[in-house]
Amino acid sequence: MKVQVLQENLQRGLATVSRAVPSQTSLPIAANVLIGTDGG
C-alpha cells in the first residue's frame, strides 16, 4: 500500500503523539507509531 501525506500534516500528528510517550521508556515498542488508514 502506498500513502501520500503532506509533510506538515504528518509532523503535526507525530508531534501530538510524541507528547503522550516519554522520551526514555523501558518498553521499546512504545517508541514506535502505528499509522492506519480508513476507506479507499
mmCIF entry with sequence, helices, sheets and N, C-alpha, C, O atoms, coordinates in Angstrom:
data_MODEL
# 
_entry.id   MODEL 
# 
_entity.id                         1 
_entity.type                       polymer 
_entity.pdbx_number_of_molecules   1 
# 
_entity_poly.entity_id                      1 
_entity_poly.type                           'polypeptide(L)' 
_entity_poly.nstd_linkage                   no 
_entity_poly.nstd_monomer                   no 
_entity_poly.pdbx_seq_one_letter_code       MKVQVLQENLQRGLATVSRAVPSQTSLPIAANVLIGTDGG 
_entity_poly.pdbx_seq_one_letter_code_can   MKVQVLQENLQRGLATVSRAVPSQTSLPIAANVLIGTDGG 
_entity_poly.pdbx_strand_id                 A 
# 
loop_
_entity_poly_seq.entity_id 
_entity_poly_seq.num 
_entity_poly_seq.mon_id 
_entity_poly_seq.hetero 
1 1  MET n 
1 2  LYS n 
1 3  VAL n 
1 4  GLN n 
1 5  VAL n 
1 6  LEU n 
1 7  GLN n 
1 8  GLU n 
1 9  ASN n 
1 10 LEU n 
1 11 GLN n 
1 12 ARG n 
1 13 GLY n 
1 14 LEU n 
1 15 ALA n 
1 16 THR n 
1 17 VAL n 
1 18 SER n 
1 19 ARG n 
1 20 ALA n 
1 21 VAL n 
1 22 PRO n 
1 23 SER n 
1 24 GLN n 
1 25 THR n 
1 26 SER n 
1 27 LEU n 
1 28 PRO n 
1 29 ILE n 
1 30 ALA n 
1 31 ALA n 
1 32 ASN n 
1 33 VAL n 
1 34 LEU n 
1 35 ILE n 
1 36 GLY n 
1 37 THR n 
1 38 ASP n 
1 39 GLY n 
1 40 GLY n 
# 
_struct_asym.id          A 
_struct_asym.entity_id   1 
# 
loop_
_struct_conf.conf_type_id 
_struct_conf.id 
_struct_conf.pdbx_PDB_helix_id 
_struct_conf.beg_label_comp_id 
_struct_conf.beg_label_asym_id 
_struct_conf.beg_label_seq_id 
_struct_conf.pdbx_beg_PDB_ins_code 
_struct_conf.end_label_comp_id 
_struct_conf.end_label_asym_id 
_struct_conf.end_label_seq_id 
_struct_conf.pdbx_end_PDB_ins_code 
_struct_conf.beg_auth_comp_id 
_struct_conf.beg_auth_asym_id 
_struct_conf.beg_auth_seq_id 
_struct_conf.end_auth_comp_id 
_struct_conf.end_auth_asym_id 
_struct_conf.end_auth_seq_id 
_struct_conf.pdbx_PDB_helix_class 
_struct_conf.details 
_struct_conf.pdbx_PDB_helix_length 
HELX_P HELX_P1 AA1 GLN A 7  ? SER A 18 ? GLN A 7  SER A 18 1 ? 12 
HELX_P HELX_P2 AA2 PRO A 28 ? ALA A 31 ? PRO A 28 ALA A 31 5 ? 4  
# 
_struct_conf_type.id          HELX_P 
_struct_conf_type.criteria    ? 
_struct_conf_type.reference   ? 
# 
loop_
_atom_site.group_PDB 
_atom_site.id 
_atom_site.type_symbol 
_atom_site.label_atom_id 
_atom_site.label_alt_id 
_atom_site.label_comp_id 
_atom_site.label_asym_id 
_atom_site.label_entity_id 
_atom_site.label_seq_id 
_atom_site.pdbx_PDB_ins_code 
_atom_site.Cartn_x 
_atom_site.Cartn_y 
_atom_site.Cartn_z 
_atom_site.occupancy 
_atom_site.B_iso_or_equiv 
_atom_site.pdbx_formal_charge 
_atom_site.auth_seq_id 
_atom_site.auth_comp_id 
_atom_site.auth_asym_id 
_atom_site.auth_atom_id 
_atom_site.pdbx_PDB_model_num 
ATOM 1   N N  . MET A 1 1  ? 0.843   -1.166 0.000  1.00 0.00 ? 1  MET A N  1 
ATOM 2   C CA . MET A 1 1  ? 0.000   0.000  0.000  1.00 0.00 ? 1  MET A CA 1 
ATOM 3   C C  . MET A 1 1  ? 0.897   1.240  0.000  1.00 0.00 ? 1  MET A C  1 
ATOM 4   O O  . MET A 1 1  ? 1.893   1.296  0.722  1.00 0.00 ? 1  MET A O  1 
ATOM 5   N N  . LYS A 1 2  ? 0.544   2.207  -0.795 1.00 0.00 ? 2  LYS A N  1 
ATOM 6   C CA . LYS A 1 2  ? 1.253   3.481  -0.816 1.00 0.00 ? 2  LYS A CA 1 
ATOM 7   C C  . LYS A 1 2  ? 0.317   4.560  -0.292 1.00 0.00 ? 2  LYS A C  1 
ATOM 8   O O  . LYS A 1 2  ? -0.865  4.604  -0.634 1.00 0.00 ? 2  LYS A O  1 
ATOM 9   N N  . VAL A 1 3  ? 0.865   5.418  0.534  1.00 0.00 ? 3  VAL A N  1 
ATOM 10  C CA . VAL A 1 3  ? 0.092   6.509  1.116  1.00 0.00 ? 3  VAL A CA 1 
ATOM 11  C C  . VAL A 1 3  ? 0.858   7.803  0.908  1.00 0.00 ? 3  VAL A C  1 
ATOM 12  O O  . VAL A 1 3  ? 2.072   7.850  1.106  1.00 0.00 ? 3  VAL A O  1 
ATOM 13  N N  . GLN A 1 4  ? 0.162   8.837  0.516  1.00 0.00 ? 4  GLN A N  1 
ATOM 14  C CA . GLN A 1 4  ? 0.786   10.150 0.368  1.00 0.00 ? 4  GLN A CA 1 
ATOM 15  C C  . GLN A 1 4  ? 0.158   11.104 1.376  1.00 0.00 ? 4  GLN A C  1 
ATOM 16  O O  . GLN A 1 4  ? -1.065  11.215 1.467  1.00 0.00 ? 4  GLN A O  1 
ATOM 17  N N  . VAL A 1 5  ? 1.004   11.785 2.124  1.00 0.00 ? 5  VAL A N  1 
ATOM 18  C CA . VAL A 1 5  ? 0.530   12.788 3.080  1.00 0.00 ? 5  VAL A CA 1 
ATOM 19  C C  . VAL A 1 5  ? 1.408   14.025 2.963  1.00 0.00 ? 5  VAL A C  1 
ATOM 20  O O  . VAL A 1 5  ? 2.565   13.946 2.548  1.00 0.00 ? 5  VAL A O  1 
ATOM 21  N N  . LEU A 1 6  ? 0.856   15.141 3.324  1.00 0.00 ? 6  LEU A N  1 
ATOM 22  C CA . LEU A 1 6  ? 1.647   16.363 3.369  1.00 0.00 ? 6  LEU A CA 1 
ATOM 23  C C  . LEU A 1 6  ? 2.578   16.293 4.575  1.00 0.00 ? 6  LEU A C  1 
ATOM 24  O O  . LEU A 1 6  ? 2.173   15.861 5.654  1.00 0.00 ? 6  LEU A O  1 
ATOM 25  N N  . GLN A 1 7  ? 3.801   16.709 4.393  1.00 0.00 ? 7  GLN A N  1 
ATOM 26  C CA . GLN A 1 7  ? 4.795   16.643 5.459  1.00 0.00 ? 7  GLN A CA 1 
ATOM 27  C C  . GLN A 1 7  ? 4.331   17.391 6.706  1.00 0.00 ? 7  GLN A C  1 
ATOM 28  O O  . GLN A 1 7  ? 4.530   16.916 7.825  1.00 0.00 ? 7  GLN A O  1 
ATOM 29  N N  . GLU A 1 8  ? 3.719   18.551 6.521  1.00 0.00 ? 8  GLU A N  1 
ATOM 30  C CA . GLU A 1 8  ? 3.289   19.338 7.681  1.00 0.00 ? 8  GLU A CA 1 
ATOM 31  C C  . GLU A 1 8  ? 2.179   18.630 8.456  1.00 0.00 ? 8  GLU A C  1 
ATOM 32  O O  . GLU A 1 8  ? 2.123   18.738 9.681  1.00 0.00 ? 8  GLU A O  1 
ATOM 33  N N  . ASN A 1 9  ? 1.292   17.903 7.763  1.00 0.00 ? 9  ASN A N  1 
ATOM 34  C CA . ASN A 1 9  ? 0.240   17.150 8.451  1.00 0.00 ? 9  ASN A CA 1 
ATOM 35  C C  . ASN A 1 9  ? 0.833   15.990 9.240  1.00 0.00 ? 9  ASN A C  1 
ATOM 36  O O  . ASN A 1 9  ? 0.421   15.729 10.371 1.00 0.00 ? 9  ASN A O  1 
ATOM 37  N N  . LEU A 1 10 ? 1.797   15.297 8.647  1.00 0.00 ? 10 LEU A N  1 
ATOM 38  C CA . LEU A 1 10 ? 2.454   14.187 9.337  1.00 0.00 ? 10 LEU A CA 1 
ATOM 39  C C  . LEU A 1 10 ? 3.223   14.705 10.546 1.00 0.00 ? 10 LEU A C  1 
ATOM 40  O O  . LEU A 1 10 ? 3.159   14.104 11.619 1.00 0.00 ? 10 LEU A O  1 
ATOM 41  N N  . GLN A 1 11 ? 3.940   15.797 10.392 1.00 0.00 ? 11 GLN A N  1 
ATOM 42  C CA . GLN A 1 11 ? 4.691   16.380 11.509 1.00 0.00 ? 11 GLN A CA 1 
ATOM 43  C C  . GLN A 1 11 ? 3.765   16.781 12.648 1.00 0.00 ? 11 GLN A C  1 
ATOM 44  O O  . GLN A 1 11 ? 4.084   16.558 13.816 1.00 0.00 ? 11 GLN A O  1 
ATOM 45  N N  . ARG A 1 12 ? 2.634   17.364 12.322 1.00 0.00 ? 12 ARG A N  1 
ATOM 46  C CA . ARG A 1 12 ? 1.681   17.792 13.347 1.00 0.00 ? 12 ARG A CA 1 
ATOM 47  C C  . ARG A 1 12 ? 1.152   16.589 14.121 1.00 0.00 ? 12 ARG A C  1 
ATOM 48  O O  . ARG A 1 12 ? 1.064   16.626 15.348 1.00 0.00 ? 12 ARG A O  1 
ATOM 49  N N  . GLY A 1 13 ? 0.802   15.529 13.409 1.00 0.00 ? 13 GLY A N  1 
ATOM 50  C CA . GLY A 1 13 ? 0.306   14.324 14.065 1.00 0.00 ? 13 GLY A CA 1 
ATOM 51  C C  . GLY A 1 13 ? 1.358   13.657 14.926 1.00 0.00 ? 13 GLY A C  1 
ATOM 52  O O  . GLY A 1 13 ? 1.066   13.228 16.043 1.00 0.00 ? 13 GLY A O  1 
ATOM 53  N N  . LEU A 1 14 ? 2.580   13.562 14.423 1.00 0.00 ? 14 LEU A N  1 
ATOM 54  C CA . LEU A 1 14 ? 3.657   12.937 15.193 1.00 0.00 ? 14 LEU A CA 1 
ATOM 55  C C  . LEU A 1 14 ? 4.031   13.770 16.415 1.00 0.00 ? 14 LEU A C  1 
ATOM 56  O O  . LEU A 1 14 ? 4.389   13.215 17.453 1.00 0.00 ? 14 LEU A O  1 
ATOM 57  N N  . ALA A 1 15 ? 3.953   15.085 16.304 1.00 0.00 ? 15 ALA A N  1 
ATOM 58  C CA . ALA A 1 15 ? 4.236   15.948 17.451 1.00 0.00 ? 15 ALA A CA 1 
ATOM 59  C C  . ALA A 1 15 ? 3.213   15.714 18.557 1.00 0.00 ? 15 ALA A C  1 
ATOM 60  O O  . ALA A 1 15 ? 3.560   15.696 19.737 1.00 0.00 ? 15 ALA A O  1 
ATOM 61  N N  . THR A 1 16 ? 1.955   15.537 18.173 1.00 0.00 ? 16 THR A N  1 
ATOM 62  C CA . THR A 1 16 ? 0.906   15.261 19.152 1.00 0.00 ? 16 THR A CA 1 
ATOM 63  C C  . THR A 1 16 ? 1.157   13.943 19.857 1.00 0.00 ? 16 THR A C  1 
ATOM 64  O O  . THR A 1 16 ? 1.047   13.855 21.080 1.00 0.00 ? 16 THR A O  1 
ATOM 65  N N  . VAL A 1 17 ? 1.494   12.916 19.088 1.00 0.00 ? 17 VAL A N  1 
ATOM 66  C CA . VAL A 1 17 ? 1.738   11.588 19.654 1.00 0.00 ? 17 VAL A CA 1 
ATOM 67  C C  . VAL A 1 17 ? 2.981   11.592 20.537 1.00 0.00 ? 17 VAL A C  1 
ATOM 68  O O  . VAL A 1 17 ? 2.994   10.947 21.586 1.00 0.00 ? 17 VAL A O  1 
ATOM 69  N N  . SER A 1 18 ? 4.016   12.302 20.131 1.00 0.00 ? 18 SER A N  1 
ATOM 70  C CA . SER A 1 18 ? 5.272   12.284 20.883 1.00 0.00 ? 18 SER A CA 1 
ATOM 71  C C  . SER A 1 18 ? 5.121   12.876 22.279 1.00 0.00 ? 18 SER A C  1 
ATOM 72  O O  . SER A 1 18 ? 5.902   12.547 23.171 1.00 0.00 ? 18 SER A O  1 
ATOM 73  N N  . ARG A 1 19 ? 4.138   13.737 22.483 1.00 0.00 ? 19 ARG A N  1 
ATOM 74  C CA . ARG A 1 19 ? 3.909   14.296 23.823 1.00 0.00 ? 19 ARG A CA 1 
ATOM 75  C C  . ARG A 1 19 ? 3.294   13.272 24.765 1.00 0.00 ? 19 ARG A C  1 
ATOM 76  O O  . ARG A 1 19 ? 3.381   13.428 25.983 1.00 0.00 ? 19 ARG A O  1 
ATOM 77  N N  . ALA A 1 20 ? 2.674   12.223 24.224 1.00 0.00 ? 20 ALA A N  1 
ATOM 78  C CA . ALA A 1 20 ? 1.997   11.230 25.056 1.00 0.00 ? 20 ALA A CA 1 
ATOM 79  C C  . ALA A 1 20 ? 2.939   10.162 25.597 1.00 0.00 ? 20 ALA A C  1 
ATOM 80  O O  . ALA A 1 20 ? 2.600   9.479  26.564 1.00 0.00 ? 20 ALA A O  1 
ATOM 81  N N  . VAL A 1 21 ? 4.111   10.005 24.995 1.00 0.00 ? 21 VAL A N  1 
ATOM 82  C CA . VAL A 1 21 ? 5.048   8.951  25.387 1.00 0.00 ? 21 VAL A CA 1 
ATOM 83  C C  . VAL A 1 21 ? 6.346   9.595  25.854 1.00 0.00 ? 21 VAL A C  1 
ATOM 84  O O  . VAL A 1 21 ? 6.879   10.469 25.170 1.00 0.00 ? 21 VAL A O  1 
ATOM 85  N N  . PRO A 1 22 ? 6.870   9.175  27.017 1.00 0.00 ? 22 PRO A N  1 
ATOM 86  C CA . PRO A 1 22 ? 8.145   9.734  27.474 1.00 0.00 ? 22 PRO A CA 1 
ATOM 87  C C  . PRO A 1 22 ? 9.283   9.384  26.521 1.00 0.00 ? 22 PRO A C  1 
ATOM 88  O O  . PRO A 1 22 ? 9.248   8.344  25.863 1.00 0.00 ? 22 PRO A O  1 
ATOM 89  N N  . SER A 1 23 ? 10.292  10.252 26.447 1.00 0.00 ? 23 SER A N  1 
ATOM 90  C CA . SER A 1 23 ? 11.407  10.017 25.523 1.00 0.00 ? 23 SER A CA 1 
ATOM 91  C C  . SER A 1 23 ? 12.249  8.816  25.940 1.00 0.00 ? 23 SER A C  1 
ATOM 92  O O  . SER A 1 23 ? 12.800  8.124  25.084 1.00 0.00 ? 23 SER A O  1 
ATOM 93  N N  . GLN A 1 24 ? 12.355  8.561  27.234 1.00 0.00 ? 24 GLN A N  1 
ATOM 94  C CA . GLN A 1 24 ? 13.084  7.390  27.737 1.00 0.00 ? 24 GLN A CA 1 
ATOM 95  C C  . GLN A 1 24 ? 12.065  6.404  28.290 1.00 0.00 ? 24 GLN A C  1 
ATOM 96  O O  . GLN A 1 24 ? 11.453  6.659  29.328 1.00 0.00 ? 24 GLN A O  1 
ATOM 97  N N  . THR A 1 25 ? 11.880  5.281  27.607 1.00 0.00 ? 25 THR A N  1 
ATOM 98  C CA . THR A 1 25 ? 10.909  4.287  28.045 1.00 0.00 ? 25 THR A CA 1 
ATOM 99  C C  . THR A 1 25 ? 11.572  2.926  28.170 1.00 0.00 ? 25 THR A C  1 
ATOM 100 O O  . THR A 1 25 ? 12.509  2.615  27.435 1.00 0.00 ? 25 THR A O  1 
ATOM 101 N N  . SER A 1 26 ? 11.085  2.120  29.098 1.00 0.00 ? 26 SER A N  1 
ATOM 102 C CA . SER A 1 26 ? 11.637  0.778  29.280 1.00 0.00 ? 26 SER A CA 1 
ATOM 103 C C  . SER A 1 26 ? 11.007  -0.222 28.308 1.00 0.00 ? 26 SER A C  1 
ATOM 104 O O  . SER A 1 26 ? 11.476  -1.354 28.194 1.00 0.00 ? 26 SER A O  1 
ATOM 105 N N  . LEU A 1 27 ? 9.956   0.188  27.615 1.00 0.00 ? 27 LEU A N  1 
ATOM 106 C CA . LEU A 1 27 ? 9.308   -0.663 26.623 1.00 0.00 ? 27 LEU A CA 1 
ATOM 107 C C  . LEU A 1 27 ? 9.669   -0.176 25.224 1.00 0.00 ? 27 LEU A C  1 
ATOM 108 O O  . LEU A 1 27 ? 9.163   0.860  24.794 1.00 0.00 ? 27 LEU A O  1 
ATOM 109 N N  . PRO A 1 28 ? 10.529  -0.893 24.502 1.00 0.00 ? 28 PRO A N  1 
ATOM 110 C CA . PRO A 1 28 ? 10.928  -0.443 23.163 1.00 0.00 ? 28 PRO A CA 1 
ATOM 111 C C  . PRO A 1 28 ? 9.755   -0.248 22.202 1.00 0.00 ? 28 PRO A C  1 
ATOM 112 O O  . PRO A 1 28 ? 9.818   0.612  21.323 1.00 0.00 ? 28 PRO A O  1 
ATOM 113 N N  . ILE A 1 29 ? 8.699   -1.024 22.355 1.00 0.00 ? 29 ILE A N  1 
ATOM 114 C CA . ILE A 1 29 ? 7.556   -0.908 21.455 1.00 0.00 ? 29 ILE A CA 1 
ATOM 115 C C  . ILE A 1 29 ? 6.876   0.455  21.598 1.00 0.00 ? 29 ILE A C  1 
ATOM 116 O O  . ILE A 1 29 ? 6.216   0.918  20.668 1.00 0.00 ? 29 ILE A O  1 
ATOM 117 N N  . ALA A 1 30 ? 7.034   1.099  22.757 1.00 0.00 ? 30 ALA A N  1 
ATOM 118 C CA . ALA A 1 30 ? 6.416   2.406  22.987 1.00 0.00 ? 30 ALA A CA 1 
ATOM 119 C C  . ALA A 1 30 ? 7.104   3.512  22.193 1.00 0.00 ? 30 ALA A C  1 
ATOM 120 O O  . ALA A 1 30 ? 6.605   4.636  22.139 1.00 0.00 ? 30 ALA A O  1 
ATOM 121 N N  . ALA A 1 31 ? 8.239   3.207  21.579 1.00 0.00 ? 31 ALA A N  1 
ATOM 122 C CA . ALA A 1 31 ? 8.961   4.203  20.781 1.00 0.00 ? 31 ALA A CA 1 
ATOM 123 C C  . ALA A 1 31 ? 8.494   4.203  19.329 1.00 0.00 ? 31 ALA A C  1 
ATOM 124 O O  . ALA A 1 31 ? 9.030   4.956  18.516 1.00 0.00 ? 31 ALA A O  1 
ATOM 125 N N  . ASN A 1 32 ? 7.511   3.378  18.986 1.00 0.00 ? 32 ASN A N  1 
ATOM 126 C CA . ASN A 1 32 ? 7.022   3.261  17.609 1.00 0.00 ? 32 ASN A CA 1 
ATOM 127 C C  . ASN A 1 32 ? 5.641   3.886  17.470 1.00 0.00 ? 32 ASN A C  1 
ATOM 128 O O  . ASN A 1 32 ? 4.937   4.099  18.458 1.00 0.00 ? 32 ASN A O  1 
ATOM 129 N N  . VAL A 1 33 ? 5.268   4.173  16.237 1.00 0.00 ? 33 VAL A N  1 
ATOM 130 C CA . VAL A 1 33 ? 3.957   4.743  15.930 1.00 0.00 ? 33 VAL A CA 1 
ATOM 131 C C  . VAL A 1 33 ? 3.306   3.884  14.853 1.00 0.00 ? 33 VAL A C  1 
ATOM 132 O O  . VAL A 1 33 ? 3.920   3.596  13.826 1.00 0.00 ? 33 VAL A O  1 
ATOM 133 N N  . LEU A 1 34 ? 2.068   3.479  15.088 1.00 0.00 ? 34 LEU A N  1 
ATOM 134 C CA . LEU A 1 34 ? 1.303   2.719  14.100 1.00 0.00 ? 34 LEU A CA 1 
ATOM 135 C C  . LEU A 1 34 ? 0.430   3.699  13.323 1.00 0.00 ? 34 LEU A C  1 
ATOM 136 O O  . LEU A 1 34 ? -0.340  4.462  13.907 1.00 0.00 ? 34 LEU A O  1 
ATOM 137 N N  . ILE A 1 35 ? 0.559   3.666  12.007 1.00 0.00 ? 35 ILE A N  1 
ATOM 138 C CA . ILE A 1 35 ? -0.232  4.543  11.144 1.00 0.00 ? 35 ILE A CA 1 
ATOM 139 C C  . ILE A 1 35 ? -1.218  3.676  10.371 1.00 0.00 ? 35 ILE A C  1 
ATOM 140 O O  . ILE A 1 35 ? -0.823  2.708  9.722  1.00 0.00 ? 35 ILE A O  1 
ATOM 141 N N  . GLY A 1 36 ? -2.504  4.026  10.442 1.00 0.00 ? 36 GLY A N  1 
ATOM 142 C CA . GLY A 1 36 ? -3.527  3.265  9.743  1.00 0.00 ? 36 GLY A CA 1 
ATOM 143 C C  . GLY A 1 36 ? -4.331  4.164  8.813  1.00 0.00 ? 36 GLY A C  1 
ATOM 144 O O  . GLY A 1 36 ? -4.245  5.390  8.886  1.00 0.00 ? 36 GLY A O  1 
ATOM 145 N N  . THR A 1 37 ? -5.109  3.543  7.942  1.00 0.00 ? 37 THR A N  1 
ATOM 146 C CA . THR A 1 37 ? -5.958  4.286  7.017  1.00 0.00 ? 37 THR A CA 1 
ATOM 147 C C  . THR A 1 37 ? -7.387  3.783  7.110  1.00 0.00 ? 37 THR A C  1 
ATOM 148 O O  . THR A 1 37 ? -7.632  2.663  7.559  1.00 0.00 ? 37 THR A O  1 
ATOM 149 N N  . ASP A 1 38 ? -8.319  4.603  6.688  1.00 0.00 ? 38 ASP A N  1 
ATOM 150 C CA . ASP A 1 38 ? -9.728  4.227  6.600  1.00 0.00 ? 38 ASP A CA 1 
ATOM 151 C C  . ASP A 1 38 ? -10.169 4.382  5.157  1.00 0.00 ? 38 ASP A C  1 
ATOM 152 O O  . ASP A 1 38 ? -9.747  5.310  4.467  1.00 0.00 ? 38 ASP A O  1 
ATOM 153 N N  . GLY A 1 39 ? -11.005 3.486  4.708  1.00 0.00 ? 39 GLY A N  1 
ATOM 154 C CA . GLY A 1 39 ? -11.575 3.613  3.374  1.00 0.00 ? 39 GLY A CA 1 
ATOM 155 C C  . GLY A 1 39 ? -10.592 3.332  2.258  1.00 0.00 ? 39 GLY A C  1 
ATOM 156 O O  . GLY A 1 39 ? -9.617  2.605  2.445  1.00 0.00 ? 39 GLY A O  1 
ATOM 157 N N  . GLY A 1 40 ? -10.848 3.907  1.104  1.00 0.00 ? 40 GLY A N  1 
ATOM 158 C CA . GLY A 1 40 ? -10.064 3.604  -0.070 1.00 0.00 ? 40 GLY A CA 1 
ATOM 159 C C  . GLY A 1 40 ? -9.103  4.668  -0.374 1.00 0.00 ? 40 GLY A C  1 
ATOM 160 O O  . GLY A 1 40 ? -8.355  4.565  -1.346 1.00 0.00 ? 40 GLY A O  1 
# 
